[in-house]
């Protein structure tokens, strides 16, 4: 049984920014994807909600998590709990998400398809239970970093490690990469990514595999994960990278140790993007 806890905030567009900041704060309490966080308003003129979906935690674990959330956000209204039937509540809540712009890209759900202008920079993403709708700052940072890189040099081979919804792999294809491959440790994410790749009609086939860590060597490697696994995989990711490595999923407080881990492997930071306390780093292997 899935258990939902939700907090009701105010009515008005100003609460969109407030809920996004709250979600970013609560994200530090998420461990291995549990619980699943989202913020939305069920009706256009209704109040904004913060939803917390517990799949694995028992009652004691839920109570402990909610208490820690209250410590982080003392002004957050009280949570209400509601046991719900097995449904894809992440997909349900994402139907309320609005299109997101990141550089030239606009990322949107299928519910907005009819009102989107036809352009090569549009990417349609239905996330389900996978990560990567571009509403998170780390995904936006990666999209911007990838576009900046493509402006400096043509993209050749690209590997998207921990692909989630496949949005970054699709973006690399949009930017003219010669070949793109993607992988994720989560079979559910891989299925979601495959569907999104097919729906977006990529210029070239984009294979998506179930694999932990770097699954192939490429001229450009993207890893939008978390600081701790990025440090743990520093040697593997450095070996898989031919020239450029884009890292994200880390807060600004974790930038220094991540930089140090990759500097020790011969990679230097050439670009850094900060969005809402989340950092995206572009690193390059110096030419010999």
N, C-alpha and C positions, 0 to 999 in steps of 0.2 A: 504493500500500500504506500502510495506517495502521500506525503504530508506537505501542505502548503502553509506558510506563515506569511502574512502580508500586513503592511503598515499603510494607512491612508493619509496622504498629505493633502495639500490645498488644491484649489481650483485656479487655473490660470496658466498661461504659457511660461511664466517665470519659473514655475516649478519644474519645468523640463531640465533646466540647468542644475537646479538643486538636487533632483533625483539622480542625475548623472554623477554629480560629485559624491553623493552618498554611496552609490554603487561602487565607485572607484575606491572609496574608503573601506567599504565592507569587503572588497575583493581580497584584501590581505588575509581574511579569515577563511578563504576558500582553499581546500586541500584536496588535490587530485580530482578537481572538478565537482566537489561536493561541499555545500549545496550549490544549486544553480540559481543565479541572481538575474533579475530583470526589473526594469522600471518602465511603466507605460500608463496610459489612461484608457480604460475600457470604452469610454464614450468621448466624443470630441469635446464636449463641454463638461465632462465629469472630472472628478478629482484624480490626481496622479497617485499611483500605487507603487510600492516597492514589494516585489514578490520574491520569496525565498522558498525554493522547492527542494525538500529533503527526500532523497530516494533511499539512502542506506542507513542513516542515523536513527537510533532508537530515541525514545522520549527523553531520556537523560542527556543524550548527546545533543538533541535539538535544544533543550533548555539551556545547556551550557553555551551553545553557539549563540543563541539569542541574547543571553546575558553579556557575552563578550561584545556583541554588536551594540548593545546599549551603552557599554563603557566607552566604545569608540565614538558613538554618536548620541550623547545624552539628550539632545533635542528631538530625537526621532520618536514619533508617536508609538504607542504600545502596539506590539504585534498581535494579531489575531491568528489562531491556528485553525486549519480546516483540512481534515483527511479527505483526500480526493481519489477518485477511481484512476486506474492506469490510463492516462491519456498523454499525448505529447504536449504538455503544458508550455514548454519552451516555445514550440512552434505557435501555439495559441497566442502567447504574449507577443511574439515577434510580428504578428500581423498588425500590431499597433505601432510598429517602428516606422519612422519616416526615412526618406532617402538621405544618404550621407554623402557629402562631397569631400574628396581628399585629392588635392591637386586637380588634375583634369578629370579624374574618375568620379563617377556617381554610382554608389552602390545602393540597391533597393531590393525589396521583396517582390514576389510575383503579384501581391495584392496591389502594387503600384504600377504594374507593367503598362497598363492602358494609357497612363498619363505621362509616361516618360518619352522624351524626344529620341528619335532614332539617331544614335551616334556610336562610334566605335568605343567610346570611353564609358559607356554604361555597362554595369555588371549586375546581373540579377542573381541574388543569393537568397535561398531559403535554407536557413541554418538547421532547423530541427534541433537536435541535441548536440550539434557541433559548434565549435567556437569560430567566430570570424564573420560578423555582419558589417564590420567597419564602424560600428557604434563605439567600440572600445578604442581608446587612444592608441594602443600599441598597433592595432591593425591599420589605423589611419597613418600612423608614423611610417609603417612599412610601405604602404602604397606611395606615400610622398617620396620616401628614400629611393624606391625602385624607379619612380619616374625621373628623379634627379639623375640617377645613375645612367638611365637610358638616354638622357640628353647629352651626357658627357661622352658616351661611347655606345656603340651598338651592342645589344645583348646577344650573347651567343647561346651557351648552354646554361640552363637555370634549374636548380633543385630546391624545392620548397619542403623543408623538414618540419614536421608537425603541422601539416597543411590545414587541419580543421575543415572548414567549408570549401577549401580550394580557391578562395578569393585571390590570394596572392599569386598562385600559379596562373589563374586566368588573366590577372593583370599583366604578368610577364609576357604571356602570349599576345595580349593587346598591344604591348609595347614593341612587338616585333622580334621577340627572342626566336632563335633558330630552332631550339628544342627546349621543352619544359617537362619536368617530371615532378611528381609530388608523392609524399608518403606520410603516414600517421600511424601511431601505435594503436589507435582506437578503430576497430572495424566499423563502428557506426559512423564515425567521421569520414572514413574512406568511402562508404556508400553515399553519404551526403555529398562529398566532394565530386564523386563520379557523376552524380545526377546534375550538379551545378555546372560541371564542365560540359556535359552534353547539352544542357539548356542554353548555354552561352555560345555555342557553335564556334569553338576556338578555331583559329586558322590551321593549326596542326594538332594531331592527336596529343593529349596530355595524359599519360598513364599515371594512375594513382595506386599505390601499393600499401599493404599493411606491413609496416616496418618500424621498429624503434630506432631512433637516432638517424644519423646520416646514412642514406640508403644508396647513394651514388655520388660520384665525383662530378663537379660541374665548375664552369668558369665563375658563375655567381651562385652562391648558396644563401638561402633565406631561412632563418630559424626564429620564429615568433613563439617563444615558449615561456620560460620563467628563468629568473636569475640563477637559481640553484642548479637546475639541469644544464643551463648554458655553461656554467663554470665546470660542471662535472664532465661535459662532453667537449671541452675546449680542444683537446688533442684530436679527437675524431673529426670535429667540424673543421679544424684548421687543415687537417690532411685532405679532407674532401674538397676544400676550396682551391680553385685554380688561381683566382685573382681577387675576387671581391666577396665579402661576407656581410650580410645584413642581419643584425641581431635585434630582437625586441622582446617585450614581455617583462621588462625589468623597470623597477622604479628608480628614480634619480639617486636614491640612497645607495643603490646597488651598482651604480655605474662604475665606480672606482675598482672594486674587485673583479668585475667582468672585464674591464679594460686590461687590468694586470694579467689576468689569465690568458688573454689572447696576445698581448704584447710579448709574453714569454714564448709564444709559438710563432713569432715573427710577423704578426699582423699589426698594423697601425691604424688608428681611428682617423678617418678623413672627413667624416660628417657626423653630426649629432642633432637629433630632432627631439625636442621636449614638448609633449602635449599632456596637460593635466597631470603632471608629476610622473608620467611614463616616458621612458627614454627609448629611442631607436638609434642604434649605432651602425654606421657603415665603416667597415674596415677593409684595408687592402694589403696585399702582399707586395712589398716594394720591388720594383724592377731591378734585376741584377745587371 
